Amino acid sequence: MALAQVSRAEQVFSGKLGNEYRIQMRLRREGGTLSGVYFYERGQDLNRDVTLLTELLKLSSAETCRALDMETEMFSMGQQQFFSSLFASEGWQVDALDESALVFEPVAGGRLLRVKRAGGQPALTGKTSDAALTFGFMVGRAGGQWQVLSALG
């Protein structure tokens, strides 16, 4: 991601996830609070995009595989099957996300950012006809880019 300086309290990062998805993240600091918004290029159906979701989780998945001594290809195939079946579930819905309500909470001495809603709830919530789902995550810089480093279900 490239960094553009907007003001002392606000920074804009832009780049790509994988080779397809353009993303922009705008972070601002007000006192001890870091908050921000992120945007995807128009036209991308993020509600049911298995490829985008697995790309977002790529580094976290690789670390999980390393810790469990699993092959990443097998894990990735299982992950894609899970998300495909979830997205095809009756009643699948992701709740509307008000990006202005997202808070980026610094953790690990500021090396990671926990992404959550202003009220403390996970950043992404959704449901099927059978279950409620939540998805929280942490982001950080790895390999010179901002990446999802930890998925918190």
Beta strands, then each sheet from edge to edge (+ up, - down):
strand 1: 2-7
strand 2: 10-17
strand 3: 21-30
strand 4: 33-40
strand 5: 93-94
strand 6: 102-107
strand 7: 112-117
strand 8: 124-127
strand 9: 132-142
strand 10: 145-152
sheet 1: 1+ 2- 3+ 4-
sheet 2: 5+ 8- 9+ 7- 6+
sheet 3: 5+ 8- 9+ 10-
end
